[in-house]
Amino acid sequence: MGALMELTDSEWAERLKQRDSESLALLIETYAGGVYRLIERIASPKATREDVEECVSDVFMAAWNRIEQYDPGKGTLRVWLHMLAKYKALDCRRRLDAARSITDGPLDAERTAEGSGGTESRILARETAAEVVRIAESLEPLNRTVFVKRYVYYEPVDRIARATGLTPKAVEHRLARIRETFRRLMADSREENGL
């Protein structure tokens, strides 16, 4: 393995393209510590140690599977790995947020309300959460998809645009209309309930 340590990033990438598992092992040995720290910093405090370790594994699998995308002219192998790590950590954080909001959902709002206002606040929080779900379910399918991708999974506008076939500008306009719909319907609901 000693000879591999003396390779340039381009030579190392070439070995990885040739599916040299020894090169992958050295890549992990050399960069796993820095990748781990970066992921931990981005994904914490939501991520457990196991979540971070899984994310680190995902980074090196992505590097192995996408080594053809690495361009030594744009930066070092370390920088490229850290970019992969950053995006994997953000995906991990979004996934954890989404899982938490799905499993906790209105209950989380209720717990918060319990500590800060008792029964009335808890009922209001439950009704608000139910109203948000009702409004989201009433959106046309494409708008619901855009809403969920942006506000549940925190996907960037350009990724939503690619997934839906819309332009980024069209996604932004839809999001603005969705927010306005939520504001209007929430206000109407509060008026109906005398709040």
BABAMI-203046 format. One line per field, with one value per residue: residue in one letter; residue number from 1; x, y, z of N, C-alpha, C, O in turn. Coordinates in pm, 1 decimal. Layout:
N
residuo A|...
num NUM|...
n.xx X|...
n.yy Y|...
n.zz Z|...
ca.xx X|...
ca.yy Y|...
ca.zz Z|...
c.xx X|...
c.yy Y|...
c.zz Z|...
o.xx X|...
o.yy Y|...
o.zz Z|...
//
This chain:
195
residuo M|G|A|L|M|E|L|T|D|S|E|W|A|E|R|L|K|Q|R|D|S|E|S|L|A|L|L|I|E|T|Y|A|G|G|V|Y|R|L|I|E|R|I|A|S|P|K|A|T|R|E|D|V|E|E|C|V|S|D|V|F|M|A|A|W|N|R|I|E|Q|Y|D|P|G|K|G|T|L|R|V|W|L|H|M|L|A|K|Y|K|A|L|D|C|R|R|R|L|D|A|A|R|S|I|T|D|G|P|L|D|A|E|R|T|A|E|G|S|G|G|T|E|S|R|I|L|A|R|E|T|A|A|E|V|V|R|I|A|E|S|L|E|P|L|N|R|T|V|F|V|K|R|Y|V|Y|Y|E|P|V|D|R|I|A|R|A|T|G|L|T|P|K|A|V|E|H|R|L|A|R|I|R|E|T|F|R|R|L|M|A|D|S|R|E|E|N|G|L
num 1|2|3|4|5|6|7|8|9|10|11|12|13|14|15|16|17|18|19|20|21|22|23|24|25|26|27|28|29|30|31|32|33|34|35|36|37|38|39|40|41|42|43|44|45|46|47|48|49|50|51|52|53|54|55|56|57|58|59|60|61|62|63|64|65|66|67|68|69|70|71|72|73|74|75|76|77|78|79|80|81|82|83|84|85|86|87|88|89|90|91|92|93|94|95|96|97|98|99|100|101|102|103|104|105|106|107|108|109|110|111|112|113|114|115|116|117|118|119|120|121|122|123|124|125|126|127|128|129|130|131|132|133|134|135|136|137|138|139|140|141|142|143|144|145|146|147|148|149|150|151|152|153|154|155|156|157|158|159|160|161|162|163|164|165|166|167|168|169|170|171|172|173|174|175|176|177|178|179|180|181|182|183|184|185|186|187|188|189|190|191|192|193|194|195
n.xx 81.0|207.6|314.9|90.4|28.4|191.2|89.3|-44.9|-344.8|-479.6|-367.9|-446.4|-726.4|-750.0|-673.6|-885.4|-1093.4|-1031.0|-1124.2|-974.3|-952.1|-774.4|-689.2|-927.7|-956.1|-735.5|-806.8|-1029.4|-905.4|-733.3|-897.8|-1132.6|-1154.9|-1161.3|-1386.4|-1581.1|-1583.5|-1672.7|-1930.7|-2049.8|-2051.6|-2226.8|-2465.8|-2534.2|-2728.4|-2898.9|-2835.7|-2742.6|-2457.0|-2444.4|-2593.3|-2419.8|-2196.7|-2309.5|-2361.4|-2100.3|-2009.4|-2179.5|-2075.2|-1821.6|-1900.9|-2038.4|-1825.7|-1674.2|-1855.1|-1894.9|-1656.0|-1575.5|-1676.2|-1510.4|-1293.4|-973.3|-879.5|-1053.2|-1023.8|-882.5|-873.2|-947.9|-1103.1|-1314.0|-1420.5|-1505.3|-1703.0|-1889.0|-1944.3|-2058.5|-2304.5|-2421.0|-2445.5|-2625.3|-2846.9|-2889.8|-2957.0|-3195.2|-3350.1|-3368.3|-3503.6|-3744.3|-3834.4|-3865.6|-4064.0|-4272.9|-4309.3|-4337.1|-4494.8|-4806.3|-4800.2|-4555.3|-4588.3|-4790.0|-4655.9|-4479.5|-4664.9|-4782.7|-4589.5|-4595.7|-4843.4|-5062.8|-5378.9|-5543.4|-5354.7|-5245.3|-5460.8|-5503.1|-5256.6|-5278.2|-5501.7|-5400.8|-5189.0|-5338.2|-5485.7|-5285.6|-5204.3|-5447.8|-5476.0|-5245.4|-5305.3|-5513.9|-5403.2|-5327.7|-5186.1|-4918.1|-4844.0|-4857.3|-4649.6|-4430.2|-4449.5|-4406.7|-4148.6|-3998.5|-4062.2|-4080.7|-3875.2|-3670.6|-3551.8|-3345.5|-3443.2|-3357.5|-3321.8|-3579.4|-3697.1|-3571.7|-3671.2|-3944.7|-3977.7|-4018.4|-3921.0|-3667.8|-3759.1|-4034.5|-4088.5|-4027.5|-4229.5|-4456.7|-4415.3|-4442.4|-4713.0|-4825.8|-4754.1|-4902.2|-5160.7|-5170.8|-5149.8|-5387.1|-5592.6|-5544.4|-5594.3|-5866.0|-5969.1|-5911.0|-6072.4|-6326.4|-6331.9|-6333.1|-6094.2
n.yy -119.8|117.2|233.2|334.5|558.8|753.3|831.7|1066.7|1270.7|1237.8|998.1|827.7|842.9|724.1|461.9|392.9|404.4|181.2|-6.3|-83.5|-230.9|-206.3|55.5|185.2|103.0|234.2|496.6|524.5|478.4|699.0|930.1|901.0|995.9|1282.9|1311.8|1197.8|1380.4|1613.3|1537.3|1480.2|1734.3|1872.8|1718.1|1691.9|1819.0|1610.8|1364.4|1032.5|847.3|617.0|695.4|885.8|724.8|554.0|738.5|816.1|577.6|576.8|794.8|703.9|488.4|628.1|773.0|563.8|464.1|686.3|782.9|853.7|1104.6|1271.8|1545.4|1629.3|1880.1|2058.6|2050.4|1902.0|1550.2|1516.4|1749.8|1698.9|1464.7|1575.5|1745.9|1557.6|1444.3|1658.9|1695.8|1444.1|1449.1|1661.1|1547.9|1336.5|1477.3|1601.7|1374.7|1270.7|1482.1|1472.4|1215.3|1246.8|1446.9|1309.3|1091.5|1220.9|1448.3|1605.6|1544.8|1634.6|1910.0|1927.9|1853.1|2068.8|2272.2|2194.1|2252.9|2526.8|2653.5|2498.7|2324.7|2467.1|2575.1|2336.8|2216.9|2406.6|2384.0|2121.4|2144.6|2329.2|2182.7|1975.4|2124.7|2217.0|1974.1|1902.8|2112.0|2071.1|1820.7|1893.4|2022.6|2037.6|1751.0|1801.6|2042.9|1958.9|1772.6|1944.4|2105.7|1914.6|1817.6|2051.5|2162.4|1950.6|1768.2|1945.1|1996.1|2147.1|2413.5|2380.4|2102.8|2012.7|2121.4|1971.3|1715.7|1743.8|1843.1|2107.7|2455.1|2618.8|2876.2|2849.2|2665.3|2823.4|3017.5|2855.9|2773.4|3018.6|3073.1|2855.1|2909.0|3143.6|3040.0|2875.1|3073.3|3220.4|3022.8|2931.5|3165.9|3201.6|2973.8|3025.8|3249.1|3135.7|2975.5|3158.5|3265.2
n.zz 0.0|42.8|-192.7|-315.6|-167.0|-263.2|-502.0|-740.6|-730.0|-973.8|-1069.5|-868.4|-893.5|-1141.8|-1080.7|-914.9|-1099.6|-1242.2|-1077.8|-852.9|-558.6|-348.5|-367.8|-302.8|-36.6|76.8|23.1|190.1|438.1|445.7|422.3|574.9|842.0|825.9|661.7|825.4|1044.2|913.1|822.9|1067.5|1184.2|1012.1|1013.3|1281.9|1558.1|1518.6|1408.6|1492.7|1612.2|1460.9|1238.5|1128.4|1070.0|879.7|680.5|615.8|501.4|280.4|140.6|54.7|-101.0|-296.8|-404.6|-512.6|-701.2|-861.4|-959.6|-1212.2|-1248.3|-1114.8|-1146.0|-1174.9|-1246.6|-1133.8|-863.7|-562.8|-477.4|-214.5|-167.2|-344.7|-228.3|11.4|-80.3|-175.0|73.5|210.1|71.7|111.9|390.7|425.2|296.7|473.2|707.0|619.5|572.7|832.6|957.7|814.4|880.1|1153.0|1158.9|1045.2|1220.1|1467.2|1415.0|1467.2|1737.6|1834.9|1817.2|2003.2|2240.1|2265.0|2299.2|2540.1|2729.4|2723.7|2760.7|2818.6|2799.0|2610.6|2428.3|2340.0|2208.5|2006.5|1870.3|1775.9|1608.4|1422.2|1306.8|1192.6|1010.8|835.8|721.6|598.9|411.0|256.4|148.9|-13.5|-226.4|-578.1|-746.5|-859.4|-733.7|-468.0|-466.4|-517.1|-287.2|-76.9|-143.1|-109.7|150.1|328.6|268.6|221.3|-26.4|-276.6|-501.5|-770.3|-789.9|-744.9|-970.1|-1175.7|-1111.2|-1148.7|-1401.7|-1441.2|-1481.9|-1282.0|-1212.8|-1250.3|-1047.6|-823.1|-849.4|-818.1|-552.9|-421.7|-475.0|-344.4|-76.8|-41.8|-74.3|152.5|355.3|310.6|336.2|595.4|739.9|676.3|799.1|1066.0|1104.7|1069.8|1293.1|1489.8|1587.9
ca.xx 0.0|294.6|330.2|-31.9|26.5|271.4|21.3|-115.2|-490.0|-518.5|-329.0|-532.3|-858.2|-739.5|-674.3|-1022.6|-1172.5|-998.9|-1184.2|-868.3|-1006.2|-668.0|-695.3|-1045.2|-924.4|-645.7|-886.4|-1107.4|-810.6|-675.5|-993.0|-1253.1|-1160.2|-1207.5|-1523.2|-1664.6|-1597.9|-1755.7|-2069.0|-2096.7|-2075.7|-2343.9|-2585.9|-2565.0|-2737.1|-3006.0|-2783.5|-2673.0|-2325.8|-2471.6|-2634.2|-2298.7|-2116.0|-2377.6|-2341.5|-1960.4|-2006.5|-2245.5|-1983.2|-1718.4|-1967.5|-2064.2|-1696.2|-1641.0|-1948.1|-1896.1|-1519.3|-1562.4|-1716.4|-1404.3|-1209.9|-858.8|-862.5|-1144.3|-989.8|-817.8|-958.8|-998.6|-1210.8|-1425.3|-1480.8|-1574.3|-1826.9|-1981.2|-1981.7|-2150.1|-2437.0|-2475.0|-2483.2|-2748.9|-2953.0|-2912.8|-3029.6|-3331.7|-3418.3|-3398.4|-3609.0|-3869.6|-3876.7|-3910.8|-4191.4|-4375.7|-4337.3|-4381.1|-4604.6|-4882.2|-4764.5|-4445.0|-4648.2|-4863.2|-4559.3|-4433.2|-4775.2|-4803.2|-4493.6|-4603.9|-4974.9|-5166.9|-5476.4|-5586.1|-5244.8|-5230.3|-5571.0|-5474.2|-5145.4|-5329.9|-5587.4|-5315.0|-5120.7|-5438.9|-5521.2|-5174.4|-5214.7|-5566.8|-5446.9|-5146.9|-5374.5|-5606.4|-5328.1|-5320.6|-5072.1|-4787.1|-4816.1|-4830.6|-4513.9|-4337.2|-4458.2|-4342.1|-4005.1|-3933.6|-4083.4|-4063.5|-3743.1|-3576.1|-3477.5|-3325.1|-3534.4|-3310.7|-3345.9|-3724.1|-3722.8|-3531.4|-3759.4|-4082.3|-3979.4|-4045.3|-3802.0|-3652.4|-3846.2|-4171.5|-4096.4|-4034.5|-4363.7|-4551.1|-4395.7|-4502.1|-4859.0|-4859.9|-4746.9|-5017.7|-5277.3|-5167.6|-5182.5|-5528.9|-5677.9|-5525.9|-5666.0|-6009.2|-5999.9|-5909.6|-6192.9|-6441.4|-6327.0|-6336.7|-5962.1
ca.yy 0.0|233.6|296.4|407.9|686.7|848.5|862.9|1195.1|1252.6|1184.5|856.6|757.9|834.8|625.0|329.2|368.4|376.5|43.7|-88.0|-133.9|-226.9|-160.0|202.1|225.2|83.6|342.2|619.1|525.1|493.8|833.2|1041.3|873.8|1081.8|1416.3|1298.5|1173.9|1506.6|1704.8|1488.7|1497.6|1877.7|1914.3|1641.2|1700.0|1718.3|1516.2|1234.2|948.9|800.8|519.1|772.0|946.6|616.8|510.5|845.1|804.8|464.2|621.6|884.8|626.7|412.8|725.3|801.0|443.7|452.8|807.0|833.0|912.8|1245.3|1350.4|1620.5|1684.4|2020.6|2141.2|2043.6|1779.5|1437.2|1547.2|1848.2|1629.2|1378.4|1660.6|1792.0|1444.2|1430.7|1769.0|1667.8|1325.7|1491.3|1739.4|1450.6|1265.2|1568.6|1614.7|1247.2|1263.4|1581.2|1422.1|1101.3|1300.8|1517.5|1209.8|1013.4|1308.8|1525.9|1689.6|1518.8|1722.0|2041.3|1918.2|1856.8|2206.6|2350.8|2157.9|2323.2|2671.8|2715.2|2410.0|2257.6|2550.5|2578.4|2202.3|2199.0|2494.4|2324.6|2003.1|2192.4|2390.9|2074.3|1907.2|2216.1|2214.5|1846.9|1910.6|2201.2|2003.7|1714.1|1951.7|2077.8|1952.1|1660.9|1860.9|2139.2|1882.0|1719.9|2057.0|2142.5|1811.9|1816.2|2172.3|2191.7|1831.9|1711.8|2056.6|1985.2|2276.7|2443.2|2322.5|1958.4|1997.5|2151.6|1854.2|1602.5|1768.6|1889.6|2251.7|2539.6|2668.1|2993.1|2798.3|2607.2|2935.5|3076.1|2762.6|2780.8|3145.5|3056.2|2759.2|2981.9|3234.1|2954.9|2837.4|3191.8|3253.5|2918.6|2930.8|3283.8|3170.3|2873.7|3092.9|3333.6|3047.1|2923.2|3271.0|3286.1
ca.zz 0.0|51.0|-324.0|-347.0|-96.8|-339.2|-626.9|-750.2|-730.7|-1105.4|-1075.7|-773.6|-956.1|-1249.0|-1016.8|-868.8|-1220.1|-1281.2|-971.1|-765.8|-422.8|-258.9|-372.8|-225.7|105.3|118.1|19.3|314.2|549.4|442.4|430.1|654.6|961.1|787.3|610.9|943.4|1118.5|834.5|827.8|1205.2|1204.3|934.7|1047.3|1425.1|1664.3|1487.6|1367.8|1589.7|1564.6|1354.9|1120.0|1071.5|1011.9|757.1|582.5|572.1|407.6|157.4|69.0|-14.1|-207.5|-404.6|-468.3|-589.6|-814.1|-944.8|-974.9|-1345.7|-1239.7|-1051.1|-1239.5|-1101.8|-1280.8|-1053.3|-721.3|-516.5|-443.8|-80.3|-182.1|-408.9|-126.2|108.9|-144.5|-166.5|214.9|244.7|17.1|180.5|525.7|413.1|268.4|599.1|796.3|566.1|595.3|975.4|983.7|757.4|961.7|1281.6|1141.5|1015.8|1340.0|1575.3|1359.4|1557.5|1876.5|1870.6|1840.4|2128.8|2350.3|2277.1|2353.1|2679.6|2813.0|2714.9|2758.4|2863.1|2714.3|2497.8|2330.2|2283.8|2113.0|1893.0|1795.0|1706.3|1499.8|1320.3|1235.6|1110.5|902.2|739.8|649.3|513.7|298.5|170.2|75.8|-111.0|-339.4|-696.8|-728.1|-886.1|-626.6|-346.0|-481.9|-498.9|-145.4|5.6|-171.3|-57.6|291.4|411.7|242.8|206.4|-151.9|-342.4|-612.1|-896.9|-787.8|-763.2|-1111.6|-1254.9|-1080.8|-1194.0|-1539.6|-1443.4|-1471.9|-1144.7|-1194.9|-1235.2|-913.1|-728.5|-859.9|-755.1|-407.9|-375.5|-477.7|-238.6|50.7|-37.9|-50.3|293.9|436.2|292.6|393.0|741.6|790.8|665.2|900.5|1196.9|1109.3|1090.0|1429.6|1582.5|1649.6
c.xx 84.6|309.2|206.5|-33.3|101.7|206.0|-37.7|-265.2|-537.1|-486.3|-418.3|-672.3|-857.6|-742.8|-815.5|-1114.0|-1150.6|-1048.7|-1079.5|-913.8|-902.0|-666.1|-814.3|-1018.2|-834.3|-718.5|-966.4|-1016.0|-759.1|-777.0|-1113.4|-1264.8|-1214.8|-1350.9|-1619.8|-1690.2|-1687.6|-1903.3|-2127.7|-2133.9|-2203.5|-2471.6|-2625.3|-2653.7|-2839.2|-2954.7|-2716.6|-2537.5|-2344.2|-2513.8|-2512.1|-2214.0|-2177.9|-2355.9|-2197.9|-1947.9|-2068.3|-2153.9|-1881.0|-1777.4|-1995.6|-1935.0|-1656.7|-1726.7|-1943.8|-1756.8|-1498.2|-1597.1|-1608.3|-1316.1|-1095.1|-834.8|-949.2|-1112.3|-928.6|-921.8|-1022.7|-1116.7|-1334.1|-1497.3|-1559.9|-1702.7|-1931.6|-2033.7|-2082.1|-2291.1|-2500.7|-2521.4|-2611.9|-2867.6|-2991.4|-2995.3|-3174.3|-3413.6|-3458.5|-3508.3|-3743.8|-3923.1|-3931.7|-4046.1|-4304.2|-4411.6|-4388.3|-4503.4|-4673.7|-4846.5|-4652.1|-4496.9|-4725.0|-4768.5|-4508.4|-4541.9|-4799.1|-4713.4|-4515.1|-4745.2|-5088.7|-5259.2|-5516.4|-5479.7|-5228.0|-5338.8|-5546.6|-5362.5|-5193.4|-5416.3|-5505.6|-5244.1|-5217.9|-5477.6|-5412.3|-5181.3|-5333.2|-5540.7|-5349.5|-5214.2|-5468.6|-5535.4|-5334.1|-5191.2|-4934.8|-4749.6|-4786.2|-4689.4|-4410.7|-4332.3|-4380.7|-4191.5|-3934.8|-3943.0|-4078.4|-3921.9|-3635.2|-3492.8|-3459.7|-3415.5|-3488.0|-3333.6|-3495.5|-3759.7|-3687.8|-3629.0|-3899.5|-4092.2|-4015.1|-3914.2|-3789.0|-3744.0|-3991.3|-4191.3|-4109.6|-4172.5|-4468.3|-4539.1|-4457.2|-4654.7|-4905.2|-4857.9|-4866.9|-5146.6|-5284.5|-5207.3|-5332.7|-5618.4|-5664.6|-5600.7|-5816.8|-6052.0|-6005.1|-6033.1|-6316.2|-6448.8|-6325.3|-6205.2|-5895.3
c.yy 125.1|306.5|377.7|546.0|793.8|887.0|1003.5|1166.6|1192.8|1036.3|772.7|738.1|728.3|483.0|293.6|337.1|233.7|-57.0|-156.3|-119.0|-181.7|-6.5|253.9|212.4|196.0|476.6|633.1|549.8|637.3|941.8|1019.6|966.1|1220.4|1414.8|1279.9|1304.6|1605.7|1664.1|1509.7|1643.5|1923.2|1846.1|1651.0|1818.7|1608.8|1374.8|1161.7|909.7|702.7|588.7|829.9|839.4|565.2|611.9|841.3|690.3|502.6|710.7|803.6|534.9|505.2|757.1|684.4|435.5|571.2|863.4|896.0|1061.6|1333.8|1414.2|1683.8|1832.8|2113.4|2137.7|1910.1|1671.4|1460.1|1644.4|1781.8|1538.6|1460.8|1719.5|1679.6|1430.2|1537.8|1737.3|1545.0|1363.1|1572.9|1647.9|1374.5|1351.6|1586.4|1488.7|1233.8|1361.7|1529.8|1306.0|1150.1|1369.2|1419.6|1132.1|1099.8|1388.0|1613.4|1666.6|1608.6|1862.4|2040.3|1924.7|1997.0|2291.6|2320.7|2237.8|2473.0|2727.3|2621.5|2359.3|2339.3|2555.1|2443.9|2176.9|2282.6|2436.3|2204.0|2044.4|2254.4|2283.8|2001.2|1993.1|2217.3|2086.7|1851.3|1997.2|2134.4|1895.4|1769.0|2010.3|1982.6|1870.1|1724.8|1960.8|2068.1|1824.7|1828.6|2096.4|2043.8|1811.0|1935.6|2182.9|2070.7|1778.1|1817.1|2046.6|2123.8|2290.5|2377.4|2171.7|1929.9|2020.6|2031.4|1738.3|1620.1|1811.2|2036.5|2328.4|2583.5|2787.4|2948.2|2735.2|2718.7|3000.2|2986.0|2768.6|2907.9|3133.5|2959.7|2829.4|3074.7|3156.0|2915.0|2955.4|3221.3|3150.5|2908.9|3048.8|3259.2|3073.2|2937.0|3181.8|3249.1|2997.2|3033.7|3296.9|3410.3
c.zz 0.0|-80.9|-361.6|-283.4|-174.5|-472.0|-623.2|-747.8|-862.8|-1116.2|-983.8|-832.4|-1066.4|-1192.1|-969.2|-986.8|-1268.1|-1176.9|-883.8|-620.4|-320.4|-254.4|-292.6|-76.2|156.3|118.8|149.3|433.5|559.2|474.6|521.5|775.9|930.2|737.8|728.3|1018.2|1044.7|841.4|966.6|1231.9|1132.7|985.0|1194.7|1452.3|1635.2|1462.6|1484.0|1531.3|1447.9|1225.4|1049.5|1003.8|881.6|645.0|527.9|471.5|273.8|73.5|-9.4|-121.4|-326.2|-478.6|-559.5|-716.1|-909.7|-970.2|-1112.9|-1345.0|-1177.4|-1158.1|-1161.7|-1130.9|-1196.8|-904.4|-686.1|-488.8|-306.4|-88.5|-243.9|-308.8|-24.8|49.4|-142.3|-24.0|255.7|196.8|81.7|320.8|523.4|383.4|395.4|693.7|749.5|593.8|742.1|1013.5|935.1|841.0|1095.1|1265.5|1111.8|1142.1|1453.5|1532.8|1460.6|1703.6|1922.8|1898.7|1972.0|2247.6|2373.8|2340.7|2500.6|2771.2|2813.3|2708.9|2789.3|2755.0|2592.2|2388.6|2262.5|2178.9|1987.7|1806.3|1715.0|1587.4|1386.8|1238.3|1143.6|990.2|794.4|656.5|552.8|390.5|201.8|86.6|-30.7|-233.3|-458.0|-687.3|-752.4|-776.8|-495.1|-350.3|-457.2|-351.5|-58.3|-17.1|-107.0|94.1|383.6|395.1|220.9|79.2|-213.1|-465.5|-741.9|-902.3|-807.4|-910.0|-1198.8|-1235.4|-1138.9|-1339.4|-1553.5|-1448.9|-1326.0|-1115.8|-1173.9|-1097.2|-809.8|-730.4|-794.4|-603.2|-350.9|-371.9|-368.2|-102.4|65.9|-11.9|96.5|382.3|431.4|360.3|544.8|803.3|786.4|775.1|1039.3|1213.4|1138.3|1233.2|1534.4|1652.9|1597.6
o.xx 36.2|315.5|217.0|-89.8|78.3|261.9|-75.6|-307.4|-624.8|-567.2|-459.3|-729.6|-953.4|-807.0|-859.3|-1202.6|-1239.8|-1019.9|-1094.7|-914.1|-937.3|-643.7|-803.4|-1053.5|-854.7|-694.0|-970.2|-1046.0|-743.4|-745.4|-1189.8|-1375.0|-1303.7|-1428.4|-1727.6|-1804.4|-1769.2|-1990.2|-2242.4|-2235.9|-2279.7|-2575.1|-2739.5|-2653.4|-2863.0|-3023.4|-2643.6|-2508.6|-2269.7|-2475.3|-2501.5|-2164.8|-2106.7|-2334.8|-2176.3|-1882.8|-2017.3|-2154.6|-1856.5|-1711.7|-1978.9|-1934.5|-1610.7|-1676.9|-1984.1|-1743.2|-1412.0|-1551.9|-1614.6|-1269.5|-1116.1|-776.1|-922.5|-1169.0|-923.5|-1041.4|-1139.2|-1219.0|-1446.3|-1620.3|-1667.7|-1800.3|-2048.4|-2152.8|-2178.6|-2386.9|-2621.8|-2625.1|-2697.8|-2976.2|-3109.2|-3091.9|-3266.1|-3530.2|-3569.6|-3596.5|-3844.7|-4042.7|-4032.9|-4134.1|-4418.8|-4529.3|-4475.0|-4603.0|-4608.0|-4860.4|-4652.2|-4453.6|-4725.5|-4796.6|-4495.1|-4513.3|-4832.0|-4755.5|-4456.8|-4765.8|-5204.2|-5223.9|-5522.5|-5510.8|-5199.9|-5310.8|-5567.0|-5371.4|-5154.2|-5405.8|-5536.8|-5239.1|-5183.9|-5499.7|-5443.1|-5165.9|-5321.2|-5578.3|-5368.1|-5184.4|-5500.0|-5600.1|-5344.2|-5095.2|-4843.4|-4635.0|-4699.6|-4617.7|-4314.1|-4224.4|-4298.8|-4114.6|-3823.7|-3842.7|-4072.5|-3855.4|-3518.6|-3375.7|-3548.7|-3457.9|-3570.3|-3362.2|-3533.2|-3841.7|-3765.7|-3665.5|-3965.1|-4201.6|-4039.2|-3807.9|-3888.5|-3799.9|-4062.1|-4297.6|-4192.8|-4226.7|-4557.4|-4639.9|-4517.6|-4718.3|-5010.2|-4949.3|-4926.3|-5232.1|-5391.2|-5288.5|-5396.3|-5710.2|-5762.2|-5663.9|-5887.7|-6157.9|-6092.7|-6091.3|-6400.0|-6557.3|-6317.0|-6204.2|-5783.9
o.yy 230.9|429.4|478.4|639.8|912.9|967.1|1053.5|1051.8|1106.5|958.0|661.9|629.7|652.5|394.5|179.2|252.4|172.6|-176.3|-272.4|-8.7|-125.1|52.9|354.6|301.1|247.0|560.4|740.1|632.5|690.5|1036.2|1113.6|1010.0|1269.8|1505.6|1339.3|1336.1|1674.0|1748.5|1552.1|1671.9|2003.2|1911.5|1620.8|1913.1|1522.8|1277.1|1221.7|936.5|705.5|546.9|824.2|860.0|536.4|575.1|860.8|705.3|466.5|703.2|831.3|506.6|465.9|767.2|706.1|404.0|559.3|982.1|982.5|1136.2|1456.4|1346.3|1781.5|1903.2|2233.4|2215.2|1817.9|1698.4|1426.3|1623.0|1806.4|1535.7|1420.7|1740.6|1703.5|1407.1|1510.2|1750.5|1542.5|1314.7|1555.8|1667.3|1351.1|1304.3|1586.0|1495.4|1190.5|1328.6|1541.6|1299.1|1099.5|1351.6|1444.2|1108.8|1056.3|1394.3|1688.1|1757.3|1654.4|1926.6|2139.8|1993.8|2040.5|2374.4|2410.6|2284.4|2541.7|2837.2|2664.2|2351.7|2285.8|2540.8|2436.6|2121.5|2235.1|2438.7|2186.1|1986.8|2234.8|2292.0|1968.9|1941.1|2218.4|2091.1|1808.6|1960.6|2140.1|1879.9|1699.6|2043.8|1861.1|1915.8|1703.7|1962.9|2111.6|1827.7|1807.1|2118.2|2084.2|1804.5|1922.1|2209.4|2087.0|1745.8|1781.8|2084.7|2208.3|2191.3|2324.0|2118.1|1835.7|1948.7|1993.6|1670.6|1522.1|1815.4|2084.8|2271.9|2585.4|2798.0|3003.2|2749.5|2710.3|3034.2|3033.9|2769.0|2905.0|3178.6|2979.6|2811.4|3083.4|3201.2|2920.3|2940.2|3244.1|3186.9|2881.3|3033.7|3291.9|3089.1|2905.4|3189.1|3285.8|2978.8|3006.1|3345.5|3442.4
o.zz -40.0|-82.6|-431.6|-339.5|-153.9|-546.9|-517.2|-762.0|-864.0|-1165.8|-1018.3|-822.3|-1081.5|-1248.7|-981.5|-975.5|-1327.0|-1185.4|-845.8|-565.7|-217.0|-148.9|-222.7|1.6|266.4|205.5|210.0|519.5|669.1|547.0|543.5|808.8|999.6|767.9|730.4|1051.7|1106.6|863.4|980.6|1294.8|1186.9|997.7|1229.1|1373.3|1720.0|1492.5|1562.9|1414.7|1350.0|1116.2|927.0|892.9|785.3|529.4|408.3|368.1|167.7|-49.3|-126.8|-221.5|-441.7|-601.3|-671.6|-824.2|-1025.4|-999.7|-1128.6|-1431.9|-1186.7|-1249.6|-1089.8|-1048.8|-1189.1|-827.4|-767.5|-478.3|-285.7|-23.5|-199.7|-304.6|19.1|121.4|-111.5|-2.9|327.0|273.0|103.6|366.2|609.8|437.9|421.9|753.6|831.5|632.8|772.6|1092.8|1004.6|869.2|1143.6|1349.7|1149.1|1169.4|1529.3|1604.9|1533.1|1785.6|2037.1|1994.5|2044.4|2345.5|2488.2|2427.2|2577.8|2877.0|2897.2|2657.3|2785.9|2637.3|2481.5|2270.3|2142.9|2072.6|1876.0|1683.6|1599.7|1479.1|1269.3|1115.6|1029.8|880.8|675.2|534.4|438.0|279.2|80.2|-31.8|-127.5|-332.5|-440.4|-625.3|-672.7|-732.1|-419.1|-250.3|-384.0|-296.5|24.2|78.8|-55.5|160.3|505.5|493.5|203.5|78.3|-202.8|-524.8|-816.3|-1009.3|-877.1|-967.0|-1286.4|-1331.6|-1174.3|-1395.6|-1664.1|-1423.0|-1253.4|-1006.6|-1089.5|-1036.7|-719.4|-625.3|-724.1|-532.5|-243.6|-276.7|-307.0|-21.9|173.4|64.3|157.8|473.6|534.2|433.8|614.5|907.9|881.5|835.9|1119.8|1321.7|1220.7|1288.2|1654.1|1766.0|1639.0
//
